[in-house]
Amino acid sequence: MSLDRREFLARLARLSTLAAYAAAFPGVAIGRTNAYPFRLGVASGSPRPTSVVIWTRLVAEPLQAESISALPLPVKWEVAEDDAFKRVVSKGGSTALPELAHSVHVDVEGLRPDRWYWYRFMHGDFVSPVARTRTAPAVDSLPARLRFAFASCQHWEFGHFAAHRHIAAAAPELVAFLGDYIYEWGPYQLTHPESARREQESFTLTDYRLRYAQYKTDPNLQASHHAAPWIVTWDDHEVANDYGNDRDERLDPRFLARRAAAYQAFYEHLPVRLPTLPEGPNRFAHMRIYDRYDWGRLARFHVLDSRQYRSRHACQPAGRGGSSSVTASCRERLEPARTFLGPRQEKWLDEGFATSTARWNILAQQTLVAQLSQLAIRKEGDGRFWTDGWDGYPAARDRLLDSIVKHRVANPVVISGDVHTFFAADLKSDFNRGASSDNPVIAAEFCGTSVTSSSRPQKRTEQYLTMNSHIKFGRSDRRGYAMMEVTPKETKVQFMALDDVRRDDSGVATLAKFVVADGQPGVAFD
């Protein structure tokens, strides 16, 4: 085992130990601060029928590397049935450890299913903002509806987070964030310029902490967290552009140490559970983020991780990692053993499909599943494909779609991000043929654009649409998010586009509306 991998495993082992220590021993905290410590707001996430994670981080100066204190700090928390906290249903204490950037994660248990709650934190005389959260419905219930938002890709320097202001105003029951919560590079400053240079890239734990803190000072992003619980996964920019498994673009031999630092910062700044790690000699080899969430019998969310376990990119140029665009000459791309999710996660997902009794099965994952050839395909061997997405792993995509068919998964719908474009697509076994009895539509896919990150010109996207007939809609010239409403009879999707991402007060409008009917896979315009 390399020294770099040993350091990575040791860091994750320490992270797991510290997280457990903070939850188990709230009485050890002895420090205190005289500065308002809740500058980054609060958040909640990972909702279950009787529990939800609530989060905060104590920090006085978000853009300074110095800790608020060298000592553990005591934090109290309350959860109530009303925003005035007259009916408190749970309360307790926790320890904000300096080793975890004084972040606090409380898995509040013993709550009632399908209920809104309000929560807050206290340190000394200081009280955090009050935010609302909710639990998932009971496992055996069939809710009348679920209304949630999904979003991804928010580069600080490329615009304002007005999308989050509109998400908060929409008052959804849930927010699904599909990756690129931060970008690892960009100047640390409070304004949002219209363009950015690639500088001050994050490599160390301190770097990543500063970057997250910068993002979380944004009042619109805080408001979105305060409005509803979040389900989150990561993509590449939480660590490094186009990284895959243990390799980055630079082929840096110390990359795993950087990845471990980035994973710790992700945990420190988001309302996620750090799951119990399996026993055995490799018990700290990975920080698992994939999970499933049931919304009663109405919907099951299968939340995926397509970064940590994937095969390396196909046909990488000499001396460089990361992605490229390749043609049929890249035979490596087609190798059957290549994996996008890793064997263990593939098996877990297959089991999730097999056991699901939900009316709708929603795959919440990072990037476009539908084939997106950059050249027209007139015969076998034509096309050009980007190797960082599912197009770089077609055998893995085939296994995914085959699993859906094999288990007769009810109403599969894929939600995606990463490519900074609104796409609506039909998923089929053979994307190069039209839908037919021997090549039916298997699932619908809705890919959201970015919150701020830039994309290709719309003219080029329109060319892609002519080359990929299974993609029914594509807009790369607008930034925003998506809203979904799931009922037993249908799922409706709205693509919400900002008027001007460069304005904090930007308006928003519905760009397109779609519907998927129960038992009828595929995209239809509403």
N, C-alpha and C positions, 0 to 999 in steps of 0.2 A: 504494500500500500504506500503510495507517495506521501511525502510530508505534507503537501498541499491538501490532499484528501483527508489526512489525519487531522489537520487543523480545522478543516470544514466540519468534520464529525464532532470534534471537541467543542466547537463553537455552538453547534446545535444542541449538544448535550447540556452545555451550560445554560443555554436559553430555556430549555425545558425545565431544568432544575430551578432557575430563578423565577419563572412564571408560577410554578407550583409553590415555591416559598412565599411569594408575595400574597398568594391567595390564602395560604394556610396559617400565616403568622402575622395578622394585622397589628398585633400589639407591640411589635419590635420597633416601630417607627418612632424616632425621637426628635427629628428635625422639624423646623417650622420656617416659613417664609413670610416676609412682610410685604411682598409684592403680589399683585393679583395674579394667580397662577393658572387661570382657565382661559388663556389667550387663544387656544386652539379649539375651543368649543367642546362639545361632547358628541357621542355617536352611539348607535346601537346596531346590532346585526345578528346574523345566524339564528333566526327565530325558529323555535320548536313550539309544540302545543303548550308546554308548561314552563318554558324557559327562554331567555334571550340574553345576549351578551351586551353589557353597557360598558362604554369606554370613555376615558379622558386621559390627558397628559398634562402634568403640571410643568409649566414653563413661564418664566417672567419676560424674557426677551427672545422671541422665537428665532430671530436671525443671528443670534450670537451662539457660538459653540459652547460657551461655558454652561455648566449645569446650573440649575436653579439652587442646588444644594449638593454638598458632598455626602449628605446623610439621607437615610430613608425618611420619607415623609408620610404622616398618617392622613388617610382620606376616609371620610364617611360618605355613604350613599343612601339614597331613599328611592323607592318606587311606590307610586300612588295611583289610585283610580281616578284622580282629578288633578288638574294643573295647579290648584291651590294647596295641594298636599294635606287636605283635611282627612283623607281616607288612605293613609299609608298602609300598604300591604306587605312590604318587605323593606328591611334596612340592615345596614351592617357597616363594617369597616374593612379597609384594605391597606396594603403597604405599597407606596410608590417608591420603587427602588431606583437608585441612580444608575445601576447596571442596565436597567431597562428604560433609561431616559425618563424616569419618573412617570411612566405610563401605567394606567390602571385598567385591568380587564376583570369584570365581575360577571360570572355566569349566574344570573339571577334565576333561581329555581322555585318551584312551588306556585307558579302563576296559573291563572285560569286560561283555558284555550280561547282563541278567537276574541281577544280583548285588547282594547287600547289602554296603554298605561303611560304615565309621565314619570320622568326620573331626573335626578340632579345629584351633584357631588358637593361636598363641603370640605374645606381645609381651613382650620382655624376659624376666623370670622368671615372667610370668603365663601361665596356660594356660586356655583357654576350657572350657566344658562339652563333653563328648563327645556327639556325636549320630550317628544312623544315617541313611543314605540308600540309594538303590538306582538302578540303571540300568534302562532299559526293555529288554524282550526283543529279541532279534535280529529284524530286519525280516521274515525269511522263516519265523519260528517261529510255532507256534500254542499259546500257553500254555493250561494246563488251567483257569486261573481268574485273575481280577483282583478284588481286594477293596479298595474305596476308600471314603472318606468325602467328603461335600460339605456345605458350610456357607456362610453369608453373614450380613451385617447384625449387627454387634456394637457396639452403643452402650454405651460404658463406664459411663455413669451409670444405665443401666436394669437392671443386674443383674451377676452374676458370670459368669466364663467357665468355668463347670463343664463346659459342653459340650466344651471342648477337653481337659479332664482325661479325659473318657470316650473321646474320639477317640484320645488317646494310649494309653489302656489297651487299646483294641481292636486296636492294632498293625496298622493298615492298610498296604497297599503304596503308597498314594498318598493325598493330600488335595487336593481341588479346592475352591478358595475363589472364590466367584462374585460378590464385590463388597461394598462398604461395610465394608472392613477397619477403617477408622476412621470416625467422624462428625466433621465439621469444626467442630462446636460442642459446648461443654460446659466446665464448670470443670476446671481442672487440679488435681486432688487425688488422693490415694492411695486413698481409700475409695470404695465404690460405693453411693451413696445410692439410695433407692427411687424417687426422682423427680429430675428435672433441669429447670433453667431454661435457656433459650437465651441463653447469654452466653459471652463470650470466644471468639467465632467466629474461625476461622483465615483469615487473608488473606495473610500473608507466608510466605516460606520458613521463617523462624524459628518462626512459629506452627505450621506443619504438622510440622516436625521435633519440636517439643515434644509434639504430640498423638500422633505415632507412638511416640515414646519412652515416653510414659505407658502406652500400650497394651502395649508390648513388655516392660514390667517385670512383667506378669502371669505368674506361674509356670505357670499352666495353658496359656496361649497358647504360652509357650516350650516346654512339654512336647509340645504338638501339633506344633510345628515340629521338635523333636528326634526325633520318632518316625518320620517319613517325608518324602520329598520332596513339595513342593507344586506344583500348577499354579494360577496365579492370574490373575484379570482384575479390572478395577475397575468400579464403578458410579458413582453421582453423588456420594456423600458423601465420597469421597476428595478431592473438589474443593469442590462446593457443591450444596445440595439442588436436585434437578430441573434441573440445568444440561443444556443440549443444544448441542453443537458450540461455538459462540463466544458463547453468550448464557446469562446466569444469571437468577435470579428478579428481581434488582434492576435489570436492564438496565444494569449497570455498564459504562461505556465502557472501563474498565481491566481488564475481566474476563480477557482473554487473559494478562495478566501474572500474575494470580492463578492461572490454570490452569497456566501453565508452572511456577510455584513448587510447586504441588501435585503435578504430574507428577514433578518432580525429587525431592521428598520420598518419593513412592511408590517410585521407583527406589532411593533410598538405604536403604530399610528392608525391601525384599523380595528374595527370591532369583530375580531375573529377569535375562534377558539384555537388553542394550541392542543391538538388531539393527543391522547395517550399514544405513545410510540410503541411499536411491537417489540417483543423480547427478541434476543438473539444478538449475534456479533455485529450485525449491521443495523442495529435498531435506530441509529441516528443518521443513517445515510441520506435521508431525505426529509424535508419539512412538508408534510402532506397538506395540500390546500383543497384538493378535490373532495366533494361531498354531495349529498343529496338532501333535499328538503321537500317534505310533503305538505301541501296545502289542502288538508283533508283528503277526500277522494276526488277533488276537482283537478288538481295539478300536482305533478311531481317534477321538481327541478333537479336535473342531473348537471352538476356544476363541475366543469372539467379543468384540467391543467395540461396544456399542450406544450409546455416549455421544459419542464424539469426532467422528463423521462424519454424524450424523443430521440430517434436516431439522428446522427449528424446530417447536416445539409448535403444534398446530393451534388456531386460534380463541383466541389469548391475549387476556385482558382488556387494555384500554387501560392503558398505563403499567406493565405487569408481565409478566415472563417466567414460565417454569415451567409446571406442569401445571394442569389443571382437569378437571371432568367435564362432558361435552357430550352433547347429543342430536342428532337428525337435522338440526337447523337448522345445524349446523356442517358445511358442505359441504367445507371445506378438508381435513378429516380423510380424505376419500375420494379425494383427488386422486391419479391413478396415478403421478405422478412422485415422490411423497414417499418418502423412504428412511429406514430405521432404522439401516442398517449403512454406508451410503455406497456409491457405484457400484463402487469398487475392491474393497472387502471383499466385496460381493455376488458379484463376478466370481471372487474368490479362493475363496469358499465353494463356488460352483458347480463350480469346477475340483477342489476337494477332494472333493466328492461324486462327480464323474465318474471320478476316479482311484483312489478308495478300493477296496481289496480286503479290507478288514476285515470280520469277521463281524458286528460291532456298530459303529454310527456314533453317537457321543455328542456332542450339541451342548451344550457347557458355556457358558452365557450368563446374562445378568443377571436377566431378569424373565419373568413368565408369558407364554407364547406363546398359550395357549388364550384364546378370547374369554371375557370376564367382564363380561357386561352387568349393570348395577346396577338395571335395571328389566326387567320381563317383556317378552318379544318375542312378540307375537301376529300382527303383520303387518310388511311391509317398512317401514322407517323408525322402528320402535320401538327402544327401548333407550337406555341412558345409558352412556357409556364414558369411562374415565380416559385422558387424552391422553399420559401419560408412558410408558406401556408399549406393547406391540405393538398394543393396541386403538386407539392413536392413529395407527397406521401400517398399516391393513389391507391396502393394496396391496403394501407391502413384505412383509407376512406371506404374502400369496398367492404372491408370487414365491419365497419361501423354500420353501413347501410344494410348489409346482409343480416346483422344482428337484429336490426329493427324489423326486417321482414320475417326472420325466423321466429321471433317471439310475438309477432302480430301486435306490435306495440300500438296502443290506442293513441291516435291523433298526435303523432310526433311533430314538433315544431322546433326548429333550430333558431336561436338568437345569437348574433355574432357582432364583432367589432373589428378593430385593428386596421382596416383598409381605408378608413376615412371617407367612406362612401355609403350612401343609402342604396341598398340592393334588396330586391325581393325576387326569390328564385324558387323553382321547382327542383327537388332533388330526385335523381333517377340513377339506376345502376349504370346506364350508358348515356353519358351526356352528349354524345355525338349523334344520337338518333332521337327522333321525336317520341313522344309518349305513345305507348301502344299496349296491347294486352300482354305482350312479352317484355315490355319495358315501361312498367307503370310508374307514375309519380309516387314516390315513397313518403316524402315529407315536404313541408314548406319551410323556407328559410327567410328570415328577415335580419338583414345586416344594418346596424345603425351607423351613421356617420360619426365624426369626431365631435367632442365638445368644443375643441378649438383647433386641433392640429390640421395643417393644410393638406391638400390633395392634388390630384392631377386635373388638368382642364376638362371641362364637361364635354368638349368635342371629342376628346379621346375616349371618354367613358361611353359616349354614344356609338363610337366605332366598336367597342367591346360588345355592346348589346347586339349589334348585327352579327357578330361572330359567335355568340353564345345564346341561342334562342331560348334556352331554359331560364335565362334571367329575364324577368318580366319588367323590371324597373331598375333604373340606376341614375343617381344624381351625386356627383362628386363636388359640385360647386357650392354646397350649403353645409353649414355646421349645425349641430343640434343634438337631438336625442329621439327616442321612440317611446310611445305609450302603448300598452297592451291591455285589453280587457278580455278576460277569460270567463266564459259562462259554460254551463253544461252543453249548450247547443252550438256555440260558435266562439271563435277567438277573433277579435278585431284588433288591428294594428294601425296606428297613426304615426307617420314620420313627421316630426316637428322640427321646423327649420327656423333658425334665427334670421332676423332681418340683416344684422350686421354684427359679426362676432367681435369687431373692434370696439364696440360700444357696450359698456356695462349695463346701460338701460335699454338694450336692444329688445324690440318686440319679437314675437314668435308667431308662426302661422303653420297650419297643417299643409304639408307639401303633397302628401298622398295618403290614401286610406285603403286598407285591404281587409279581407275577411277570409277565414278558413272555417268551413262548416264541419260539424261533427261527422266523422266517418268519410269525409271527402278530402283527402290530402291534396295539397297544392294551393297555389296563390290565386286569389280572385280579387279583382278591384271592387271596392265597396262604393 
